[in-house]
Amino acid sequence: MIQTKIAIVSTSNDAILKFEADRFLTNHNSFEFNNIDDAKNSPLAQELFHLPFVKKIYIASNFIAIERYNIVEWKDVQNEVALQIEDYLSKDGIVVTEDVSKPKAAVTIYAETTPNPAVQKFVCNKVLVPNIYEFTSIEEAKPSPLATALFQFPFVKNVFMEKNFISITKFDIIEWEEITLQLREFLKAYVEEGKTILNDEAPKQLKKTEEAIEQKFEALDDISKNIINILEEYIKPAVESDGGNIEFKSYDPNTKKVEVLLQGACSGCPSSTFTLKNGIESMLKEMLKDESITVNAING
């Protein structure tokens, strides 16, 4: 029996509420059910459709989203629904049957170069992980069977995962032309075979559930929250397209020093210092109206 916790997460649509689990529910596939007959391959969805206000159910890798009819408000029933889902999952109830879990579409993986010559980005046509994960050694990679498998290649130095792509950092002993095809085919076969990318407990172990991330954010001071929002809106989209990530670490109100962690292709990238000093630092100074702010970057 796996004790499962459910967090209630609002969405931009008032009729739809997300119930996020602290473990994976499907083998990284997503399913949509419009009625109880449609849900014949999902015992969990069938059970939820017995609730008279349930209109539509969407099951993804680590959450269940439910659209309601207007006969009730979510605030009146959301806690009972969360408890029902928790109870079902904690009793090892089946989410979807194996047949429906098999990938319905072919998996494609393509490689992209990044500004960092030591890093290559491998993009998949399906979601791989719900949040950002970085592993810098085979010991760190224990929560991820895929990362562990990648570290078996002698030239793999770091593994960075973000939603639908994996950035791999190589050692200098070999050139990308010699290994790109090998890595692309390995990743394609791994995902197609439905092998485990992250262990069920990984989001909870690594504090990557939406609830944990939200709690961490709410504990920060207002300036730190503003810095995170600026990074999220103006900086992260650009660095993600290059196969990397910049994560806020800390802000010291006395020294005005902002510390960020460089991950994926950004870590050790020759252009990172220039980008930070001339991009992020200038943006923070301007948007926070404080010329004293400095940015210090740590390589992940």
C-alpha positions in Angstrom: 0.0 0.0 0.0 1.4 3.4 -1.0 0.1 6.3 1.2 -0.7 9.1 -1.3 -1.3 12.7 -0.5 -3.4 15.0 -2.7 -2.9 18.7 -3.0 -5.7 20.9 -4.4 -4.5 23.3 -7.1 -6.7 25.9 -8.7 -6.6 26.6 -12.4 -7.4 29.6 -14.6 -10.9 28.0 -15.3 -13.2 28.3 -12.3 -15.0 25.1 -13.3 -11.8 23.0 -13.4 -9.8 22.0 -10.3 -6.5 20.0 -10.2 -5.9 17.3 -7.6 -2.1 16.8 -7.6 -0.6 13.6 -6.2 2.9 13.4 -4.6 3.7 10.5 -6.9 3.2 9.6 -10.5 -0.2 8.2 -11.5 0.4 7.2 -15.1 3.4 6.2 -17.2 3.8 9.8 -18.3 0.7 9.6 -20.5 -2.4 11.8 -20.4 -6.0 10.8 -20.7 -9.3 12.6 -21.1 -12.7 11.1 -20.3 -16.0 12.8 -21.1 -18.4 10.4 -19.4 -18.5 7.1 -17.5 -18.7 5.0 -20.6 -15.7 6.8 -22.1 -13.8 5.9 -18.9 -14.1 2.1 -19.1 -10.3 1.8 -19.0 -10.0 3.9 -15.9 -11.5 2.5 -12.7 -10.6 5.8 -10.9 -12.4 8.0 -13.5 -15.4 5.7 -13.4 -15.6 6.0 -9.6 -15.4 9.8 -9.8 -18.1 10.0 -12.5 -20.5 8.7 -9.9 -20.3 12.1 -8.3 -23.3 14.0 -9.9 -21.3 17.2 -10.5 -18.4 15.7 -12.4 -18.6 16.7 -16.1 -15.1 15.8 -17.5 -12.0 14.1 -16.1 -8.4 14.6 -17.3 -5.7 12.3 -15.9 -2.0 13.3 -16.4 1.3 12.0 -15.0 0.9 13.3 -11.5 -2.5 14.9 -11.3 -6.2 14.5 -11.9 -8.1 17.6 -13.3 -11.9 17.6 -12.9 -14.4 19.9 -14.7 -17.6 20.4 -12.7 -21.2 21.1 -13.7 -22.5 24.4 -12.3 -24.8 22.7 -9.8 -22.1 23.1 -7.1 -19.1 25.3 -6.2 -15.7 23.7 -5.8 -15.3 25.2 -2.3 -18.2 23.1 -1.1 -17.0 19.7 -2.4 -13.2 19.9 -3.1 -12.0 18.6 0.2 -14.3 15.5 0.0 -13.1 14.8 -3.6 -9.5 15.1 -2.5 -10.0 12.7 0.3 -11.9 10.3 -2.0 -8.9 10.3 -4.4 -6.4 9.9 -1.6 -8.3 7.0 -0.2 -8.6 5.3 -3.6 -4.9 5.7 -4.5 -3.7 4.7 -1.0 -5.5 1.4 -1.4 -3.5 0.8 -4.6 -6.6 1.4 -6.8 -6.0 1.2 -10.5 -5.8 4.6 -12.3 -5.8 3.3 -15.9 -5.4 -0.2 -17.2 -2.2 -1.3 -18.9 -3.7 -1.4 -22.3 -4.7 2.2 -22.3 -1.3 3.2 -20.8 0.6 2.1 -23.9 1.8 5.1 -26.0 -0.7 5.8 -28.8 1.6 7.9 -30.9 5.2 7.3 -32.1 7.9 8.9 -30.1 10.2 11.4 -31.8 13.4 12.7 -30.4 15.5 15.4 -32.1 18.8 16.9 -31.0 19.5 20.7 -30.8 22.8 22.4 -30.2 23.0 24.9 -27.3 25.2 28.0 -26.7 27.2 25.7 -24.4 29.5 23.5 -26.6 29.5 20.8 -23.8 25.7 20.5 -23.8 23.2 19.1 -26.3 19.4 19.3 -25.9 17.3 16.3 -26.8 13.7 17.3 -27.4 10.8 14.8 -27.2 7.2 15.2 -28.7 5.7 14.2 -25.3 6.0 15.4 -21.7 8.7 13.5 -19.9 8.7 15.1 -16.4 6.4 17.5 -14.5 9.1 19.8 -13.2 12.8 20.5 -13.6 15.3 17.9 -12.4 19.1 18.0 -12.6 21.5 15.2 -11.7 25.2 15.8 -11.6 26.3 12.2 -10.7 25.0 8.7 -10.8 24.6 8.8 -7.0 22.3 11.9 -7.3 20.4 10.1 -10.1 18.9 7.4 -8.0 15.3 8.8 -8.1 15.5 8.6 -11.9 16.1 5.3 -13.7 16.5 7.2 -17.0 19.2 9.5 -15.6 20.9 6.5 -14.0 20.9 4.7 -17.3 22.4 7.8 -19.1 25.2 7.9 -16.6 26.2 4.4 -17.7 27.6 6.1 -20.8 31.2 7.0 -19.9 31.0 10.4 -21.6 27.9 11.7 -19.8 28.7 14.3 -17.1 25.3 15.9 -16.2 21.7 15.2 -16.9 19.1 18.0 -16.9 15.4 17.2 -17.4 12.7 19.8 -18.2 9.2 18.9 -19.3 9.7 17.7 -22.8 13.5 17.8 -23.2 16.7 16.4 -21.7 20.0 18.4 -21.8 23.1 16.2 -21.5 26.5 17.6 -20.6 29.4 15.5 -21.9 33.0 15.2 -20.9 35.6 16.6 -23.3 36.9 13.1 -24.2 34.6 12.8 -27.2 32.8 15.0 -29.8 29.1 15.3 -30.2 29.2 14.0 -33.8 30.3 10.7 -32.4 27.6 10.2 -29.8 24.5 12.3 -30.8 22.9 9.6 -32.8 23.6 7.0 -30.2 22.0 9.1 -27.4 19.0 10.0 -29.6 18.2 6.4 -30.4 18.7 5.3 -26.8 16.3 8.0 -25.5 13.7 7.2 -28.3 13.8 3.5 -27.4 13.6 4.2 -23.7 10.5 6.4 -23.9 8.8 4.2 -26.6 9.1 1.1 -24.3 7.4 3.0 -21.5 10.3 2.6 -19.1 10.2 4.6 -15.9 11.7 8.1 -16.2 11.3 9.1 -12.5 10.4 6.9 -9.6 6.9 7.5 -8.1 8.4 9.0 -5.0 10.8 11.3 -6.8 8.7 14.5 -6.8 8.1 14.1 -3.0 11.7 13.1 -2.2 13.2 16.0 -4.2 10.5 18.5 -3.0 9.3 19.1 -6.5 5.5 18.7 -6.0 3.5 21.9 -6.8 2.6 22.1 -3.1 6.2 22.1 -2.0 7.2 24.7 -4.6 4.3 26.9 -3.6 5.1 26.6 0.1 8.8 27.5 -0.6 7.7 30.6 -2.6 5.2 31.8 0.0 7.9 31.7 2.8 10.0 34.3 0.9 10.1 38.0 1.4 8.4 40.3 -1.2 11.6 41.3 -3.0 12.6 37.7 -3.4 9.1 36.9 -4.8 9.4 39.8 -7.3 12.8 38.5 -8.4 11.4 35.0 -9.0 8.5 36.4 -11.0 10.9 38.5 -13.2 13.1 35.4 -13.8 10.0 33.3 -14.6 8.5 35.8 -17.0 11.5 37.4 -18.8 14.5 35.1 -18.4 13.4 31.4 -18.2 11.7 31.1 -21.5 14.9 32.2 -23.3 17.2 29.9 -21.4 14.8 27.0 -21.6 14.9 27.3 -25.4 18.7 27.0 -25.1 18.4 23.8 -23.0 19.0 25.3 -19.6 17.5 26.9 -16.5 18.3 29.7 -14.0 16.9 29.1 -10.6 16.6 31.6 -7.8 18.6 30.7 -4.7 18.7 33.7 -2.4 18.5 37.4 -1.9 20.4 39.3 0.8 18.6 42.6 1.7 21.8 44.0 3.4 24.2 43.4 0.5 21.6 43.5 -2.3 23.2 40.3 -3.7 21.0 37.9 -5.7 22.3 34.4 -6.0 21.1 32.1 -8.8 21.8 28.6 -9.8 22.7 27.8 -13.4 21.4 24.4 -14.7 21.6 22.4 -17.8 23.2 24.2 -20.8 23.6 27.4 -18.7 25.9 25.6 -16.2 29.5 26.3 -17.2 28.5 28.0 -20.4 31.1 30.5 -21.6 28.4 33.1 -22.3 26.6 32.8 -18.9 28.6 35.5 -17.1 28.1 37.9 -19.9 24.4 37.1 -20.0 24.0 37.5 -16.3 25.9 40.7 -15.9 24.5 42.4 -19.0 21.1 40.9 -19.0 19.6 39.7 -15.8 21.4 42.1 -13.5 20.4 45.1 -15.6 16.8 43.9 -15.8 16.6 43.5 -12.0 18.1 46.9 -11.4 15.6 48.5 -13.8 12.5 46.6 -12.8 13.1 46.7 -9.0 14.4 50.4 -9.2 17.6 49.5 -7.3 21.0 50.2 -8.9 22.7 48.4 -5.9 21.6 44.9 -7.0 24.3 42.5 -8.1 23.9 38.9 -9.4 26.1 36.0 -8.4 25.8 32.8 -10.4 26.6 29.3 -9.2 27.1 26.5 -11.7 24.9 23.5 -11.0 
